[in-house]
Amino acid sequence: MVNKNISLYKAFSDPVVQSELKLDGCNGLVNSNGVLYKFVNSNPLVIDFIEPYSLTETDDINLKMYNSEGSTEIYRNFLNWLFETFDEQESFFRVKTINRLNLAKGMKVLVTGCGLGEDIPLIMNIIGEEGELHAQDFSLAMVKKSSDINKFNNLCFSVSNAKSLPYASRYFDAVYHFGGINLFGDIGKAISEMERVCKIGGKVLFGDEGIASHLRGTPYAEIAINNNRLWASNAPLDALPYNADNIEITYVLGNCFYLISFSPYIGFPKMNIDVIHKGLRGGTARTRYFGMLEGVTELSKNRLISEAKKRGISIHDLMEEIINDKLSSI
């Protein structure tokens, strides 16, 4: 029997073509081609979006690693080592990091790569029963473990690929990911998917291993990277979508992990390209870009500069005058 939280299925869309999904009784969600995404669990709701599709080589390697016997214990041991190594209280770190999302009651939130689900109760405590939380992970083993210890009526899990999220565009107020993005194979695609499902003006926050640039080449960095090659990764600022706004980057846990946040925006950042430059050269950003012409001789250039100075106008205005006067007489 599917739990009453089945209403949360409205957040989903087909991960391949991003089309609407329909409820197929207690079996799962089905797309227009009849592909069924099965309900693995009913309380909390867990939907498997991995099974119907073949995997890339990178995905297959990751899935075998995270679904292997003892994978959840190995992961938990790593987390214990990590926070002890950097002398950080895990619960305090998680609260501090989630606070960067600026969540409020009633918000819709997605956690990608949810792992063992330690962040879920912290987020639930903020968004309350009025909110909605979806947690995603590539590993069924991780999701099962997380869903066993997190039971909320407004919580839903998906076993899915972060590079093809099974969620409707612009659905969530905030999207959060910490740890694992370095292994996704196509980091840019994963980031663009987080951006796609986040509302315009919402917040995307993600982070993973990557030592800060100022530490590169030091014994500190060499020790860290020798222990974990992923710490050699660079913060993927170049993979952010062009419409990312309010971008912030900070480093945590001994400056060995980056945190990047941004808000989805419509189009490019605002820039008025028609503001006139004061001074000898004159013109605007628009005319300097769209009005570029073939170069003139040095003699002609110097004559233009001299004449512009004599008249007390910009070179741009003088050239406009000369060109228009000349062409109007033709």
N, C-alpha and C positions, 0 to 999 in steps of 0.2 A: 504494500500500500504506500503510495507516494504521499509524503507529508504535505501539510497545507502550504508550505513554503514553495509549492510548485508555481505560484504566481511569479516567482523570480525568473522563470524561464523567458520572460519577455525581454530580459537583458541580452539574450543570445541571438546571434545570427550565424549563418553558415560560415565556417572558417575559410573556405576555399573561394566562394563567390560572394560572400557577405549578403546573402539573400535571407528572407524571413524563414524562420523555422516554425513548424507546427507541432503541437502536442499529440503524441501517438499513445493515448491512454496512459497506462502505467509502464509502458515500455521505454519511452524516451522522446527525443525530438527528431523530427524527420524533415528533410529538405524536399524541394520540388521534384528532385530526381528519385526520390524514394530511399535515399541513404539515411539509415537510422543511427542516431547517436544515443546509445543506451544509458539508462539510469543504472548506475552501479550501486547506489545506496539511496535511501529515501529520507533518512534523518541523521544528519543534514543531507540535503540533496547533493548527489555527486553524478556528473555526466561525463561519459568518456567520448572525447572527440578525436582520439588517437587511433583507435582500433580500425576504422574503415579505410584508412589511407596508408600507403607505403611511406617509408621514412628515408631521408637522405642518409648518407654514410655517417656524417657527424651526429645526426639525431639518433641513429641506431646505436652508436658507441655510447652516447650519453645515457640513453634509455637503459642499456644493459648495465651501466655503472650504477645508476640511481635506483634501478629495480632489482638489483642483485641481492642475494641473501645477506642480511646484516647491514644493508646500505643505510638504513635509518640510524642504527647504532653508530656506524662509522661517522656519519654526518654530525650526530650529537657529540661525539668525542672530539671532533674537529672544532666545533663551536666552543666547547669547554676549554680546549687548548688555546684557542684564539683569544678569548677574553682574559684568560689568566696571563697569557704572554704580554698583553698590552695593559695589564693591571686595570681593567675596566669591568665594572659591574654590569653584567649582561642586561638585567632588567632596566637599569638606569639608561644604558645606551639605547635600548629599544624605544623607551619613552621619549628620550631626547630627540631621536631621529624622526619618529612619527610626528612629533610636534611641529616639525618643519613643513608638514602637509597643511597645517592650518585648518584642521577638520572642525566640523560643527555638527550638532544634532541634525538628523534627517538626511545627511549626505549619502550619496552612492559612491562606494569605494571599491577599487579593484586592487588586489595584491597579486602580482605575477611572481612565479617562482616562490610559492609560499612555504616550501620546505616542510618543517614540522609544525608550522602554524603558531609559533610563539607570539607573533604580532597580532593575531586575530583578536584575542580578548582585549588588548590595549585599544585597538581601533573601535571595537564594539562599545567599549566603555565611553567613548566620545560620541559616536553617531547615534547611539541608543536604539531603542526598538523602532523608532521612526525611520532609521536609516536602512541601508542595504549594503551588504558586503559580499563580494565575490572573491574567491581565492582560487588561483590557478597554479598548476604545476605540471611538468612534463611526466613526472613519475607517479604512477598509480600507487606505488608503495608509500611514497611521501604523503600523497593525498589521503590515503586510507588512515595513516597514522595521525595526520592532522585532523581529519574528520572524526576520529574516535574520541579525541580530547576536546573538541570544540563543537558544541551542539547549541545552535541558536536558530530560531525560526526565520530570521532574516539573513541567513548565511547560506551560500551555495558554492559548491566546488566544481571545477572542471579539470579533467585530465586533458591537457591540450598543449599545442605548440605555441610558444610565445611569439614566434615569427608569423603566425597566422591565428591571431586570437579570435575565439568564437563569440565575439561580443559586437553589439550594434555600435555604429559610429556615434561619437559625441554623447555617450550614455553616462559616463562617470564624472563625478566632481573632482576626483583625485585618483591617480594611479601610482602605485608604489612597488618598487622592486629593490631588493638588496641581496647581492651575492648570487653569482651564477651566470650573469650576462656575458662574461668573458668566454664562456663555453658554448654560446648559442650558434656559433658558426658565421652568422650574418648579423652583427650587432646593429648595424644601421636599420635593417628590416625590423628587428625587435623594438628599437626605439620608435620607429615610425608607426608601428602598431600601437604602442602605448599612447602616442600622440593622437592617433586616429580615434581611439575609443574614449578619449578625454574631452570634456566639454571645452569650448572656446572660453578662455579665461580661467579654466581649471588649473590643476597643478599635477605635473608629472615629476616624480622624484625617484632616481635610481642610483645605485652605487655598486662597486665591486672592487676587487684588488687592483692596485695601480699606485705605485710609489710616486709621491710628488716629485716634480721635475728637479727641484733644487737639491734633492737628495741623491739623484742619479750619479753613479760613479764613486760614491762614498763607501767605506767599509760597511756602514749600516745597511745600505741598499744591497750590497753584494751578499751579505749574510742572509738577508731576507729572501732575495731572489734565489739563492742557492737552496734555501729551505723550501720555497714554493715558487715555481717558475711563473705562475700567474701574476706575481707581484711586479714582474717586468712589464706588464701591460700598461698602456697609456690611457689616460682618461679620454674617452671617445667624443671629444667636443666637435670634431669634424664630421661626426655622424648625426648630429642634431638636424632636425628638419629645418628648412629655410624659414618656416613661419614660427619658429621658437622665439618666445619673448620672455622678458624678465629672467634671463639666464643667470644662475648662480652656481658656483663650484666651490666646494670646500673639501678638506681632507680630514679623515678621522682615523682612529686606531693607529696611533704612532705615525700618522701621515702615510700609511700604507694602503689605505682605501680612499677612493674618491666618492663624493656625493655630488650629483648634478641634478639641478631642478630647473624646470622651465614651465611656461604657460603656453598652450596652443593659441595661435593668433590667426587672423585671416589675412593672407597675403604677406608681403614684406613689411618690415617695420616702417612706421610713418617717417617720411622725409619730404620736406617741401623743396623741390628742385628748381623752384622759380624765384627764390630769394636772390636779389641782385647783389653782386659783389661790389663793394666800394673800392675805389683805387684805380690805378692805371689800366689794369687788364680788363676789369669790368666783366659783364656777362653774368650768366647763372650756371648752376650745375647742369641744367638742361641744355643750354646753348653750347657749353664746353664739351658736352658729350655728343649730342645729336648734330651739332653744327660744325664738327671738325672737317677741315678742308685740306687739300694738298698744300704743302709748305710753300712759302715764298722765298725769294732770295734774301740774303742778309741785308742788302741795300734797301730793298722794299720794306723789310721789317723795321729797320732803323728810321726810315722816312715816316712810317706810320706812327712809331713811338714819338718822334719829334713833333709831328703835326698834332697828335692827341694831346701832348703836354701843352702845346701852344694854345689850343682851343679850350683846354681845361675839361676835356671829356675823356671817357675811357676808350681804349683801343677797340673794344667791342662795338661801341656806339659809332665810332668813326668808320669802321669797316662796314657796318650795316648801312650807313649813310652813303658811302662811296659805291657799294655794290648796287643798292637800290636805285641810286641816281643814274648809274651807268646803264643798268638793265632797262630802266624806264624809257631811255632814249633810243633803245634798239627797236 
